[in-house]
Structures are given as structure tokens and as C-alpha cells.
Amino acid sequence: LRSINKERTRNEEMMEKQNQNFLVAMQNNSPMVLIDSMNGRIELVGRWISNNPEELYNQMIAKLESMDWTTETITVTVQLEYFATKASRLLLDFLRRAADLQLSGTRNVTIKWYYEEGDDTLFEEAQDFYELVEVEFEIISLSTADYDNQMGKASALN
């Protein structure tokens, strides 16, 4: 009976942790956002041009700060094809807060910023963020086909 209760408790703990994950489907004006504490993943994919970017930002911050991270490594993937000026400030703050997870000394945070090959504007934006966020930061160029493929995968999560 004790082993059954222990197993049930473990299963309940796993379900609670899975329920902590956060997923917002990609829309025309807002990105797909995934915050997965069990696998150490944060992903932002799409466009962020909504009229009220603070609404999504507030949800993201609340979830980021309440997560029980179970991994030592957290990878933040950014693949935004466009974001408005207002969203840019919120994105910078979100990345800084994600980077703060490393301050405890028990986590390693890496930001991987993907942009489409030849998109000089997004490459320059990535360089600006690189200078402002103090964690390992990779800027990765993707061919148009690979970039579109990644966008399609995020869109399929809808």
C-alpha cells in the first residue's frame, strides 16, 4: 500500500510540474511562447506586433517567476521575424529576467537568437540585445528554407 501511495504521489508531482508549463499559440500579431521548466526551454517564435504587448509580457513574466525549474541549463530561443518598438523593450526586459535565473549560480542560461539569412535588421537587433543581456548569447543565421521550417513547427503547435 505504501509503494502505491508513493507512486501516486510521484505521478501527482509530475502532473503538477507538467501543468506549470506555459504555452501560448502563435497568432498573426503575437508569437508562440513556450516556457517549459521540466526541459529547461523558453521559446518565442513569430511576430510581436500586437496593440497590447504588455498583456502577453505580463503573463510571460508571471509564469517565468513562478516556475519550478528542474534543469541546470535553460535555453532561450528567440526567432522573431518582426517585433514592434514597444514589444522590443518588453522582450529585452524578459530576456534580462530569464538571464537572472543564472544569478543564483545553479543554472546556466543561454540565449539563441535565430534570424533569416540576409535579414540585416534582425541581425543588428540581435547584436543590440547581445550587448544588453549578460549571459551566453548566440546569434544564428538560418537559410530561408530552415527559417520557414522552424516557423512552421511553431505554428503547428496551435
NORVENHU-V269971 format. One record per residue. RES is the residue in one small letter. PSI is psi in radians with two decimals (none if undefined). BURIAL is 1 if it has 9 or more other C-alpha atoms within 8 Angstrom, else 0. Layout:
res=RES psi=PSI burial=BURIAL
res=RES psi=PSI burial=BURIAL
This chain:
res=l psi=-0.70 burial=0
res=r psi=-0.74 burial=0
res=s psi=-0.61 burial=0
res=i psi=-0.77 burial=0
res=n psi=-0.69 burial=0
res=k psi=-0.75 burial=0
res=e psi=-0.72 burial=0
res=r psi=-0.72 burial=0
res=t psi=-0.77 burial=0
res=r psi=-0.76 burial=0
res=n psi=-0.72 burial=0
res=e psi=-0.70 burial=0
res=e psi=-0.73 burial=0
res=m psi=-0.73 burial=0
res=m psi=-0.73 burial=0
res=e psi=-0.79 burial=0
res=k psi=-0.70 burial=1
res=q psi=-0.64 burial=0
res=n psi=-0.29 burial=0
res=q psi=-0.37 burial=1
res=n psi=2.68 burial=1
res=f psi=2.19 burial=1
res=l psi=2.20 burial=0
res=v psi=2.19 burial=0
res=a psi=2.59 burial=1
res=m psi=2.36 burial=1
res=q psi=3.07 burial=0
res=n psi=-0.62 burial=0
res=n psi=0.03 burial=0
res=s psi=2.61 burial=1
res=p psi=2.84 burial=1
res=m psi=2.31 burial=1
res=v psi=2.21 burial=1
res=l psi=2.22 burial=1
res=i psi=1.94 burial=1
res=d psi=1.70 burial=1
res=s psi=-0.49 burial=1
res=m psi=-0.55 burial=1
res=n psi=0.06 burial=0
res=g psi=0.75 burial=1
res=r psi=2.39 burial=1
res=i psi=2.24 burial=1
res=e psi=2.39 burial=1
res=l psi=2.03 burial=1
res=v psi=2.29 burial=1
res=g psi=-2.39 burial=1
res=r psi=2.60 burial=1
res=w psi=1.48 burial=1
res=i psi=0.36 burial=1
res=s psi=2.75 burial=0
res=n psi=-0.43 burial=0
res=n psi=1.26 burial=0
res=p psi=-0.33 burial=1
res=e psi=-0.53 burial=0
res=e psi=-0.88 burial=0
res=l psi=-0.76 burial=0
res=y psi=-0.82 burial=1
res=n psi=-0.69 burial=0
res=q psi=-0.75 burial=0
res=m psi=-0.79 burial=1
res=i psi=-0.78 burial=1
res=a psi=-0.75 burial=0
res=k psi=-0.75 burial=1
res=l psi=-0.77 burial=1
res=e psi=-0.35 burial=0
res=s psi=-0.09 burial=0
res=m psi=2.55 burial=1
res=d psi=1.62 burial=0
res=w psi=2.23 burial=0
res=t psi=0.00 burial=0
res=t psi=2.75 burial=1
res=e psi=-0.42 burial=0
res=t psi=2.33 burial=1
res=i psi=2.17 burial=1
res=t psi=2.15 burial=1
res=v psi=2.06 burial=1
res=t psi=2.18 burial=1
res=v psi=2.12 burial=1
res=q psi=1.31 burial=1
res=l psi=2.17 burial=1
res=e psi=-0.36 burial=1
res=y psi=2.55 burial=1
res=f psi=2.49 burial=1
res=a psi=2.84 burial=0
res=t psi=-0.77 burial=0
res=k psi=-0.74 burial=0
res=a psi=-0.53 burial=1
res=s psi=-0.77 burial=1
res=r psi=-0.69 burial=0
res=l psi=-0.68 burial=1
res=l psi=-0.78 burial=1
res=l psi=-0.80 burial=1
res=d psi=-0.72 burial=0
res=f psi=-0.78 burial=1
res=l psi=-0.65 burial=1
res=r psi=-0.71 burial=1
res=r psi=-0.64 burial=0
res=a psi=-0.71 burial=1
res=a psi=-0.54 burial=1
res=d psi=-0.38 burial=0
res=l psi=-0.37 burial=1
res=q psi=-0.36 burial=1
res=l psi=-0.48 burial=0
res=s psi=-0.27 burial=0
res=g psi=-0.04 burial=0
res=t psi=-0.08 burial=0
res=r psi=2.61 burial=1
res=n psi=2.09 burial=1
res=v psi=2.29 burial=1
res=t psi=2.34 burial=1
res=i psi=2.25 burial=1
res=k psi=1.95 burial=1
res=w psi=1.98 burial=1
res=y psi=2.42 burial=1
res=y psi=2.75 burial=1
res=e psi=2.29 burial=1
res=e psi=2.27 burial=0
res=g psi=-0.14 burial=0
res=d psi=1.48 burial=0
res=d psi=-0.57 burial=0
res=t psi=-0.85 burial=0
res=l psi=-0.55 burial=1
res=f psi=-0.79 burial=1
res=e psi=-0.68 burial=0
res=e psi=-0.78 burial=0
res=a psi=-0.72 burial=1
res=q psi=-0.70 burial=1
res=d psi=-0.79 burial=0
res=f psi=-0.70 burial=1
res=y psi=-0.74 burial=1
res=e psi=-0.36 burial=0
res=l psi=-0.25 burial=0
res=v psi=2.17 burial=1
res=e psi=1.12 burial=0
res=v psi=3.04 burial=0
res=e psi=2.30 burial=0
res=f psi=2.03 burial=1
res=e psi=2.33 burial=0
res=i psi=2.06 burial=1
res=i psi=2.13 burial=0
res=s psi=2.33 burial=0
res=l psi=2.52 burial=1
res=s psi=2.81 burial=0
res=t psi=-0.74 burial=0
res=a psi=-0.81 burial=0
res=d psi=-0.70 burial=0
res=y psi=-0.85 burial=1
res=d psi=-0.64 burial=0
res=n psi=-0.78 burial=0
res=q psi=-0.72 burial=0
res=m psi=-0.69 burial=1
res=g psi=-0.68 burial=0
res=k psi=-0.76 burial=0
res=a psi=-0.69 burial=1
res=s psi=-0.58 burial=1
res=a psi=-0.31 burial=0
res=l psi=-0.14 burial=0
res=n psi=none burial=0
